[in-house]
């Protein structure tokens, strides 16, 4: 917004943009288009596009500092972009799980959810029904009078996701909902997420786990604010250039070392397009595809030649794989 613009005109412009975004979102889904975000001189996101379609799950994957939280804050309407377009529904149609969880530790489970329901203007009977259903399914019913600060990490994450789902949002934005929780709690959380999508919500979540990302209909891999790969999991895997071979040990040659990585007890190496010796090529999965996308961008930076290692977006350097 330009400095000196009258407040009323600015408000009308913002309102018009929101209405246009809602109209487009109703047909094409919500999300970001060509979004860049700056914090001072630091570029946190650079030309990122991601779409969250109604009834579908979109996953944003990346390591620490990749830009996942910045992207989700934009998608939730909590952070305006420096450039690009954000399409969101009305504020009461967005459910948002922030990195902090949005839970008050000095309130009980029941009080936290009651406060969230009141903030969204839910009718008391409707709120009680939704709260009871979610608490029962996630095993929190017996802890409904326990202070949130006394819950385990997994139980707090469940409570945060339930609070975000409570209004029955058109757009559900979840910042790493399953990070640091046990396998049983992860399964419960994914049941909640799948339920939200099944009920028509567009779900946009971030994760550091590629095995979780494979459950999503669309995956965006970020690295240092840049898109590394984008598409369905199958599209990202199909876009892998060259071939991947197994190795008995870590390569000795420095050039080969830069193209090799270890998975479990096995070493693997990427042969870029045109490199001979791919008779023993492995069938890649999403984790392999993300590693190769990172290697391809690194090689492109070294050689000055572009390398298309992703579906729908460019390749980029070392993401959460």
C-alpha positions, 0 to 999 in steps of 0.5 A: 500500500502506498504511503499517504493513501487515504485510510478509507480508500485503502480499506475499500481496496483491501475489501475489493481484493478480498472479495475478488479473492473469495470469488476466485477461490470458490472456483479455483481453490485458495492459495498463493500465486507468485508470492514473495515476502521480505523481512527487511533485506532478507527474502523469505519467499521468492515467487512461490505458488501453491493451491489448496483445493476444496476437499484436497490436502496440499503439503508444503515440505522443507527443512528449517528456514525453508519458508514454510511458516511464512508461506502458511502465515500468508495463506492464513491471512496473518501476513501480507505478501511483499509481492504476488496474490493470496486468495483466502476466504473470509477470516471466519472461514479460516482455521489456523494452527500456528507454530505455537499451537494457539492454545492457552496453557492456563485454560482447560481443554474444554475452556480452550475450545469454548473460547475458540468456538465463541471467537468464531461465533458458533452456536453453543449446541453446535460447538458442544457437538463438534467438541464432543465428537473430536475429543472422543475420536482423539482420546482427549475426552477423559482430559477435557478438564485438564489444563492444556499446560499439563497435556503431553506434546501429542495431546497439545497438538491434537487440541490445537488441530481440533481448535483450528477445525472447530469452525468447520473452515473452508480453508484449514492451515496447519503448521507442522501439526505432527512434528514431535508426536508419537506414531499413535498421535500422528495417526489420530491427527491424520484422521482429523486432517482427512476428516476435514478434507472429506467434509470439503475443507481445503487443507494446506499443511506443512511437514518435515516428513516426506512419508506424510507428504505422499498422502497429499494430493499436491506437494510443494517442496521449499528450500531457502524460500524457493520452490524446489519441486511442485506437483503430485507425488507421482509427478515429482517422481516422474520428473526425476532426470537421469537415473539413480543407482545403488552403491556398495559404499560411499564414493571415493571420487570427490565429483561422485561424492557430491552426487551421492547420499545414504538411505538407511544402510545403502548408498545411492548416486545420481547419474545426470542425463547423458551419463552412461552406466545406468543399467542398475537404475533404481525406481525413485520415490519421493525422497529420492526425487527431492534429493535429486532436485536439490542436486540438480539445482546445485549442479546448475549453479555450478555449471550455469546450465538450468536443470529441470528436476521438478514438476510445475516448478524449478529445482532448488538446493537441499530441502527437507528430505 
